[in-house]
Amino acid sequence: MKTTLNIDDELLAQAKARAALERKSLTRLIEEGLSLRLRSGGRPLGKSARTLPVFARGTGLRPGVDPTSNQSMLDAADADA
């Protein structure tokens, strides 16, 4: 079935680039995206759809690791190697 969609220009450019990279049509990429979204039970994919485990104590970041800094997190990961 043919249909007309209004898609944000930047999103469309990203989708076309991804479709070309994966050597598939834009139509197929959009169909796959819709299928994935519909299979998820219709739940929104925003922050409310994600649940993070919360631990009372005994786990967490080491002292001195800044969770808002990528470099701090990478340094901490490298320290274990």
C-alpha positions as CSV (number, residue, x, y, z in Angstrom):
1,M,0.0,0.0,0.0
2,K,1.3,3.5,-0.8
3,T,1.0,6.2,1.8
4,T,2.4,9.7,2.4
5,L,4.3,10.5,5.6
6,N,5.7,13.8,6.9
7,I,9.1,12.9,8.3
8,D,11.6,15.3,9.9
9,D,14.3,16.1,7.3
10,E,17.2,15.1,9.5
11,L,15.5,11.8,10.5
12,L,14.8,11.0,6.9
13,A,18.5,11.7,5.9
14,Q,19.7,9.4,8.7
15,A,17.2,6.7,7.6
16,K,18.3,6.9,4.0
17,A,21.9,6.7,5.0
18,R,21.2,3.6,7.2
19,A,19.2,1.9,4.4
20,A,22.1,2.5,2.0
21,L,24.6,1.2,4.5
22,E,22.5,-2.0,5.0
23,R,21.8,-2.2,1.3
24,K,18.1,-2.2,1.7
25,S,15.3,0.1,0.6
26,L,14.0,2.9,2.7
27,T,10.6,1.2,2.7
28,R,12.1,-2.0,4.1
29,L,13.9,-0.1,6.8
30,I,10.7,1.7,7.8
31,E,8.7,-1.6,7.8
32,E,11.3,-3.2,10.1
33,G,11.2,-0.2,12.5
34,L,7.4,-0.4,12.6
35,S,7.4,-4.1,13.2
36,L,9.9,-3.7,16.1
37,R,7.8,-1.0,17.7
38,L,4.6,-2.9,17.3
39,R,6.1,-6.1,18.7
40,S,7.2,-4.2,21.8
41,G,3.5,-4.2,23.0
42,G,2.9,-0.6,22.1
43,R,4.9,0.7,25.1
44,P,6.6,4.0,24.4
45,L,10.4,3.7,23.9
46,G,11.1,6.7,26.0
47,K,12.5,6.9,29.5
48,S,9.4,5.4,31.0
49,A,9.9,2.1,29.1
50,R,13.3,1.5,30.7
51,T,13.7,0.2,34.2
52,L,17.0,0.2,35.9
53,P,17.9,-2.0,38.8
54,V,18.4,-0.3,42.1
55,F,20.7,-1.7,44.7
56,A,20.4,-0.7,48.3
57,R,24.1,-1.1,49.2
58,G,27.2,-3.1,48.5
59,T,27.4,-2.1,44.9
60,G,27.9,1.0,42.8
61,L,30.6,3.2,41.5
62,R,34.0,3.4,43.2
63,P,34.7,6.6,45.0
64,G,36.0,9.2,42.7
65,V,34.3,7.9,39.5
66,D,32.1,10.6,37.9
67,P,29.1,8.9,36.2
68,T,28.5,12.0,34.1
69,S,32.0,11.9,32.6
70,N,32.8,9.4,29.8
71,Q,36.5,9.8,30.5
72,S,36.1,9.0,34.2
73,M,34.0,5.9,33.3
74,L,36.6,4.8,30.7
75,D,39.5,5.4,33.2
76,A,37.6,3.3,35.8
77,A,37.0,0.5,33.3
78,D,40.7,0.5,32.2
79,A,41.8,0.3,35.9
80,D,40.3,-3.2,36.0
81,A,42.2,-4.5,33.0
